Amino acid sequence: MAIKPVIYKVRVSLSDLNRNYYDALNLTLAQHPSETLERMMVRVLVYCINAQPELSFTKGLSAIEEPDIWVRSFDEKTELWIDVGEPAFERIKKAANQSDEVRVYSFNSKSDVWWQQGQGKFSQLKASFYRFKWEDIQLLASLVERTMDISVTITGDSAYIATESGECDISWEVLQAV
């Protein structure tokens, strides 16, 4: 029998001061059996950073041909492709050919090595790359509850996140912007 995903309900009070975007989000996330809490919370954070009315989670790890998060037009064209983690060059190249905009957010302890090894090839692509500090993401994951209310305030290249369990500041580095 297959292991089922764990379902999380996250209510987000979002204030993005960079874009003057404010929203109340009700997110339901399915944590794939092979997904860590760190990766799941990076998906939530990245969703908040890129929040817009048409943004949605995909089937994620259950559908390898799809990104983690995307914006699709009414005619099924991918306008924004967002991957979380350290995807292979070929995957990002394919994404850049299929969508108007590609963003990749890395966060792992191996993120530095991944970027150093792929930077030459990645620079040829029409894609933006960002990196979170692994220690910050671990702290964010320690705040997770199955049902939670969080407040996310984004300013500059950082997000202040407050939950009932605690709070943390998460900053990110722009590795390549297009």
C-alpha positions in Angstrom: 0.0 0.0 0.0 1.4 3.4 -1.0 2.1 6.0 1.7 -0.3 8.9 1.5 0.7 12.6 1.7 0.3 14.5 4.9 -2.1 17.5 4.5 -1.3 20.9 6.0 -3.6 23.9 6.3 -1.9 27.2 6.4 -3.7 30.6 6.8 -1.3 33.4 5.7 -1.6 37.1 6.4 0.7 38.4 3.7 2.2 41.9 3.5 4.6 42.4 0.6 5.9 45.9 1.1 8.0 45.7 -2.1 5.0 45.3 -4.4 2.3 46.9 -2.1 0.6 43.5 -2.3 -1.5 42.5 0.7 -3.6 39.3 0.9 -5.1 36.7 3.2 -4.3 33.3 1.8 -5.8 29.9 2.7 -3.3 27.3 1.5 -3.8 23.6 1.6 -0.6 21.7 1.0 0.0 18.0 0.5 3.4 17.0 1.8 4.6 14.2 -0.6 5.9 11.2 1.4 9.4 11.9 0.1 9.2 15.7 0.8 10.9 17.2 3.9 9.3 19.8 6.0 12.0 22.2 4.9 11.1 21.8 1.2 7.4 22.2 2.0 7.9 25.4 3.9 10.1 26.8 1.1 7.2 26.2 -1.2 5.0 28.2 1.1 7.5 31.0 1.4 8.1 31.1 -2.4 4.4 31.2 -2.9 4.2 34.3 -0.7 7.1 36.0 -2.4 5.5 35.5 -5.8 1.8 35.8 -4.7 -0.6 36.9 -7.3 -4.2 36.0 -8.0 -3.5 33.3 -10.6 -0.6 31.6 -8.8 -1.2 28.0 -7.8 0.6 24.9 -6.5 1.0 22.0 -8.9 1.0 18.3 -8.0 4.7 18.9 -7.2 6.8 15.8 -6.7 3.9 13.7 -7.9 4.1 15.2 -11.4 7.7 15.5 -12.5 6.8 17.4 -15.7 5.3 20.3 -13.8 7.0 22.9 -11.6 6.3 23.3 -7.9 4.3 26.5 -8.5 3.0 28.2 -11.6 0.8 30.7 -13.3 -1.1 29.4 -16.2 -3.2 31.4 -18.7 -6.7 30.5 -19.7 -5.4 28.9 -22.9 -3.1 26.6 -20.7 0.1 28.5 -21.5 2.6 28.6 -18.6 3.3 32.2 -17.8 5.5 31.7 -14.7 7.3 28.5 -13.8 8.8 28.2 -10.3 11.0 25.3 -9.1 12.1 24.8 -5.6 15.4 23.0 -4.9 18.4 22.3 -7.2 16.9 21.2 -10.5 19.1 19.9 -13.4 20.2 22.2 -16.2 18.0 20.3 -18.7 14.9 20.8 -16.6 15.4 24.5 -16.3 16.2 24.8 -20.1 13.0 23.0 -20.9 11.1 25.2 -18.5 12.6 28.3 -20.1 11.4 27.1 -23.5 7.9 26.4 -22.3 7.1 29.4 -20.2 7.4 33.2 -20.3 9.3 33.4 -17.0 11.3 30.9 -14.9 12.4 31.3 -11.2 14.4 28.8 -9.2 14.7 29.0 -5.4 17.5 26.8 -3.9 17.7 26.1 -0.2 19.6 22.9 0.5 22.9 22.5 2.3 24.3 21.5 -1.1 23.0 24.7 -2.8 26.4 26.4 -3.0 27.9 23.4 -4.8 24.9 23.1 -7.2 25.2 26.8 -8.1 29.0 26.7 -8.6 28.8 23.6 -10.8 25.9 24.9 -12.9 26.4 28.7 -13.0 28.2 28.7 -16.4 25.3 26.8 -18.0 22.6 28.6 -16.1 23.8 32.0 -17.3 22.8 31.0 -20.8 19.2 30.6 -19.8 16.4 33.1 -19.5 15.8 32.2 -15.8 16.2 33.9 -12.4 17.9 32.1 -9.5 17.6 32.7 -5.8 19.2 31.1 -2.7 18.0 30.8 0.9 20.3 30.0 3.7 19.8 26.4 4.8 20.0 27.3 8.5 17.1 29.8 8.1 15.0 27.2 6.3 15.6 24.7 9.1 14.4 27.3 11.6 11.3 28.0 9.5 10.5 24.2 9.4 10.8 23.9 13.1 7.7 26.2 13.4 5.4 23.9 11.3 2.1 22.7 12.7 -0.6 20.7 10.7 -2.9 23.7 11.0 -1.3 27.0 11.4 -1.8 30.8 11.1 1.3 32.7 9.9 2.1 36.3 9.2 4.5 37.0 6.4 6.0 40.5 5.9 8.2 40.9 2.9 10.6 43.8 2.5 13.7 44.0 0.4 15.2 40.5 0.0 13.9 39.2 3.3 10.7 37.9 4.9 9.7 38.2 8.6 7.5 35.2 9.5 5.5 35.0 12.7 3.6 31.9 13.9 2.0 30.9 17.2 5.2 28.7 17.7 7.7 31.4 17.1 9.2 33.7 14.5 12.1 34.0 12.1 13.7 36.2 9.5 14.4 34.6 6.2 16.6 36.4 3.6 17.5 35.3 0.1 20.3 36.0 -2.2 19.7 36.9 -5.9 22.1 34.6 -7.9 20.9 35.6 -11.3 18.1 37.9 -12.4 16.6 38.3 -15.9 
